[in-house]
Amino acid sequence: MIEFVKQLANDQSRRLKGYERRVARINQLETDMKALSDDEMRTYTETLKARLLDGKNVDDIAEEGFALVREASVRVLGMRHYDVQLIGGFALLEGNISEMPTGEGKTLVAALPSYVKALEGKGVHVITVNDYLATRDAEQIGKIHDFLGLTVGLNVPDLEADEKRDAYRADITYGVGTEFGFDYLRDHLVSHPEERVQRPFHFAIVDEVDSILIDEAKTPLIIAQKDRSHIRLKQLAQRVIADFEETDYEVDLESKSVTLAESGILKIEDLFAIDNLFSAAHQVLYHYLVQALRANVLFELDVDYIVKDDKIQLIDLFTGRIMEGRSLSEGLHQALEAKEGVTITEENKTTAEITIQHYFRMYPLIGGMTGTAQTSRQEFLKTYNMDVVQVPTNRERQRIDHPDRVFMTIEQKYAAVTEKVDELHATGRPVLIGTTSIAQSEAISKHLKKKRIRHEVLNAKTVAQEADIIAEAGQFGKVTIATNMAGRGTDIMLDAKSKERGGLFVIGTERHESQRVDNQLRGRSGRQGDPGATQFFVSLEDEIVKRFATEKLERVGKKLKPNASGEVDAKEAGQVIEYAQTAVEGIGVSIRDYLFKLDDVLNEQRNIIYTIRNQAVNADAKAITQNVLGMMRLALENSIDMHVSDELVPEEWPVEQLKEDLRYLTMREPVWSHDIADTFELKDALKDWMEEMVQTTALRLEREDIVHFAKDALLRALDMKWTDHLTTMSGLKEGIGLRGYGQEDPGRQFGKEGFEIFEQTYVNIARDITMELCQLDRYFAEVAEEEV
């Protein structure tokens, strides 16, 4: 481990020295850049583009490009890039992560590589965590790019298709990562190429990269059809589960999963007068009962979701923000609606799906920015091939991080937090209190109100005021409560009086499930060398301890001796908290790795379907012809192979069933000699007949109108069967971890069964295509009759 740390430090040092040499050359160019007129700077952009066209690469022109952007920023925004910001820009340009603490100006850093890569004319995507930040950055940083002659686009939800196309045609496009992913999925549901909005992927810069590429990676992006079926059953399931006792189900707190216990199963079977809840006849009932159970046991109001305007709105547990436009699939969202008594919406049936990991891995190059990536370096390297570069701070950090204070109970912790806030507030020192849930922030707020301490509350219910509240949090006398400070994106500026009082004091009220989020909260204090301090107040009743360290607590708890206010020795009790956090981070990495492996299976299948689909949408006549003729052969061969087997003697062949299936597929009478008594001869005869039909279809596909017919048929079959396939694969994924395969790896088993399911899906697509193409016989017969 020591050797690894030394090697890491050496790698960082060598890399930074290389960047520093480049920064020195940029500084030498500064005088020349200052001498240019505004028009000459725009002309310089065209010169750099021309050099790229002449064979130079981006690295060859990067130093001049960075120098040009720095000077443009001074003229347009009045802000000059620090040398360390140039270092951060080079790290991004190489496809790495620039780790820069809060307040070091990551937004301005992104202007450097985005400009240089945009000169290639292939588009650059700058990804932020919400629409507000995307709009702000596009307007602010976009002024630099506009000044230098580049175009800037903004990609946010609810734009018209033409507006989205314009946004993607821009040299640099700002937006939220999920919206880019949804656009990719929507582009694979269109029927004509001009309906697409995206261009081929080129380069992306992801702000708050750990939040977007790791924390959000467990939830796939899904586009779904609406289905209003089973609404009464969902309401009935809620009434049944609402009467359950804790002994009727079993909860695994670590994995946040719940299953029916024997008593719960018996209750349901008695209530519905059925013998076996798990029989195929009761599959739908079982599904909705389990979803109702999950909604009631695993999801907590004002922690996992809020109710607003008669709707369930999901909360991102890492940022505390509402996840706009996101809903739970497979009826779970509707189960939450039934639980809270709001209007039950239409259920989502997945038509397109992709994970964050697989979406962003499609970019040839991707860079990221955050204040906290080093603890997840191995995961970034493994999943995205991105290394972490720790960029030096512009000014030395003055923040003091105090040791944790640990209490026996949550109420004792809240009392201590209130006392500390009261003490700090009396001096006018600004305080920021970070909580892990809305419920927690509201509990702290009640305590402060009792003390008559004026404060602001920032959580998913107040997102509209987010930027204003945060911007004011460093002012003299301000007390702010915020749910999960990850990636807020707005700097907390101190006034003179606040600096005199020691700067912003950040209080954490519970350790998060990731050390990165703890560090993000700490990072709100002490920006750009400002004074500041941080401290966490935790309890042994905190959720993270209950879920991940109950056994550890039992061993250590007996040794702890609380004082009168319930506080215990932080060193001994801290081991429990540290153990819990290490455990949950390990579980998080394992879950993401497991889900990534599972989705690798689906990703390969998606690539096959999307390749065929894209060829059809592009009206590629040659590819369409090859695909549909290949599918026709597959469907007919599959039918023959299913019915004609070497394992049966000729007298046992299900000839009539074979004829019936071929008749169904081809709409014509299959003919062969009845005296064939050998499997191979029969198969050869059938395949000759089959090939004759394929060749007839091939001749017809030489006509343009028939190719268009085949294209439409292909798209219909692909979309319908792919939707069914996603539903089947979702069910397989849900159950694969619970099934006992002895020492069998669930991921491997998922791959094996997933491949078999996909094979059948592909055959089903082929059968649909074959039936559609064989209907052409009628068309040509009718045309022939008319000609006669």
Sequence and secondary structure as in RCSB ss.txt:
>XXXX:A:sequence
MIEFVKQLANDQSRRLKGYERRVARINQLETDMKALSDDEMRTYTETLKARLLDGKNVDDIAEEGFALVREASVR
VLGMRHYDVQLIGGFALLEGNISEMPTGEGKTLVAALPSYVKALEGKGVHVITVNDYLATRDAEQIGKIHDFLGL
TVGLNVPDLEADEKRDAYRADITYGVGTEFGFDYLRDHLVSHPEERVQRPFHFAIVDEVDSILIDEAKTPLIIAQ
KDRSHIRLKQLAQRVIADFEETDYEVDLESKSVTLAESGILKIEDLFAIDNLFSAAHQVLYHYLVQALRANVLFE
LDVDYIVKDDKIQLIDLFTGRIMEGRSLSEGLHQALEAKEGVTITEENKTTAEITIQHYFRMYPLIGGMTGTAQT
SRQEFLKTYNMDVVQVPTNRERQRIDHPDRVFMTIEQKYAAVTEKVDELHATGRPVLIGTTSIAQSEAISKHLKK
KRIRHEVLNAKTVAQEADIIAEAGQFGKVTIATNMAGRGTDIMLDAKSKERGGLFVIGTERHESQRVDNQLRGRS
GRQGDPGATQFFVSLEDEIVKRFATEKLERVGKKLKPNASGEVDAKEAGQVIEYAQTAVEGIGVSIRDYLFKLDD
VLNEQRNIIYTIRNQAVNADAKAITQNVLGMMRLALENSIDMHVSDELVPEEWPVEQLKEDLRYLTMREPVWSHD
IADTFELKDALKDWMEEMVQTTALRLEREDIVHFAKDALLRALDMKWTDHLTTMSGLKEGIGLRGYGQEDPGRQF
GKEGFEIFEQTYVNIARDITMELCQLDRYFAEVAEEEV
>XXXX:A:secstr
 HHHHHHHHHHHHHHHHHHHHHHHHHHHHHHHHHTS HHHHHHHHHHHHHHHHTT  HHHHHHHHHHHHHHHHHH
HHS    HHHHHHHHHHHTT EEE  TTS HHHHHHHHHHHHHTTSS EEEEESSHHHHHHHHHHHHHHHHHTT 
 EEEE TT  HHHHHHHHHSSEEEEEHHHHHHHHHHHTS SSGGG       EEEEETHHIIIIITTTS EEEEE
EE TTHHHHHHHHHHHHT  GGGEEEETTTTEEEE HHHHHHHHHHHT S TTSGGGHHHHHHHHHHHHHHHT  
BTTTEEEETTEEEEB TTT  B TT   TTTHHHHHHHHHT     EEEEEEEE HHHHHTTSSEEEEEES  GG
GHHHHHHHH   EEE   SS    EE   EEESSHHHHHHHHHHHHHHHHTTT  EEEEESSHHHHHHHHHHHHH
TT   EEESGGGGGGHHHHHHHTTSTT EEEEE  TT        HHHHHTTSEEEEESS  SSHHHHHHHHTTS
SGGG  EEEEEEEETTSHHHHHH HHHHHHHHTT    TTSEE HHHHHHHHHHHHHHHHHHHHHHHHHHHHHHH
HHHHHHHHHHHHHHHHHTT HHHHHHHHHHHHHHHHHHHHHHH  TTS GGG  HHHHHHHHHHHHSS     TT
   HHHHHHHHHHHHHHHHHHHHHHTTSHHHHHHHHHHHHHHHHHHHHHHHHHHHHHHHHHTTS  TT  HHHHH
HHHHHHHHHHHHHHHHHHHHHHHHTHHHHHHHHHHHH 
